[in-house]
C-alpha cells in the first residue's frame, strides 16, 4: 500500500513539474514573442505617398520655415517651425498619425499660417529624419508630443504664444492624453483618434489572428507596460475629462482605420469635460480615416483612384471644416 502511495506521489510530482515547466515555457515564449511583435508592429519608417504634399510643392517665400530639433528621451527629434507674417495669434503643434512624416499635414499647416498662426511639425521617434531604431509603441507619441511642448516652452519667442494642438489618428490620441501633463495648452483638436493603446492593438490583432489575440493580449499589455510604465495605456477620454481645456473630437462611424469600437468619438457619452465638443463627419468619402479635413472632391478622388498622383486635387481642403477649427482655436484664446 505504501509503495503504491509512493508511486502515486512521484507521478503527481512528475506531472506537476511538467505542467509548471510547460506554463513557464509558454510565458517566457509569449513574452519574447510580444517583444518581437512590437519590433514588427512599430518599425522605423519614412514613407511619403505619391499624393502627399512636400515642402517642394508649396511657395517657400509664402510659407518660410526653420529647421528645429529637440530631445525625446535618448533620441533627437527633428521638425520645422512656420511663422506667419506679422505677430502670430498663437502656435499650432501638429501631431501626425502613425508613420506620418512631418509634411503629411502641410495643407492644414499652410491654412493655419494664412490665418495668422505659427505652426510646429516634427517627425516622431523612429520616423523620417528623427532618431530612433523604431517607433517603439503607441504611447511614444504622447512622450514625443510632451517633448515638443517642452521645446516650445524653452523658446522665448514661442513660449508666450497661446498653444493649440492639432492631432490626427495616433496624433489625435497624443493630443488628448498629453492634456494630463501639460497645463498651458489652450485647446486641442483630435481627428480620428482612438481611446487607448491596448484597445487599439487588441482590436487590430484580432482582425488578423482571431482568438489568438485574446490569448496573447495579456502579454502584449505587459510588454506595453514594460516599455511605458504608467503612461502605457492612458485612456484619451479619461485624459480629456481630467482637463478643463477646450477639446474638439472629430470622427466618423465610417472610419476604416479607427472604427467606432476603439474611437474617442464612440465614447462621447462618457466625456464630462464641459468644454469638449464632438464633430461627427457624416458626408460620404469625408468620413474616411484621413479625409475629415479634405474637400468632398478630394476625398472622393483618393477613395476612387487606385494610384492618386494629382497632389493639388488630392489635398484640397474643406473650407468649412478648417474655418471651424480656426474659430475653435480663436474662441479658446479669447
Secondary structure, DSSP 8 states (H G I E B T S, - for coil): -HHHHHHHHHHHHHHHHHHHHHHHHHHHHHHHHHHHHHHHHTB-B----TTS--GGGS-TTTS-EEEEEEEETTEEEEEEEE--SSS-S-EEEEE--TT--TTTTHHHHHHHHHTT-EEEEE--TTBTTS--SB---TTHHHHHHHHHHHHHHH-HHHHTS-EEEEEETHHHHHHHHGGGT-S-EEEEEEES-BS-HHHHHHHHHHHHHTTHHHHHHHHHHHHHHHHHGGGSS--HHHHHHH--SEEEEEE-TT-SSS-GGGBSGGGGGG---TTEEEEE--STTTTSTT-TTB-HHHHHHHHH-TT---HHHHT-B-HHHHHHHHHHHHHHH-
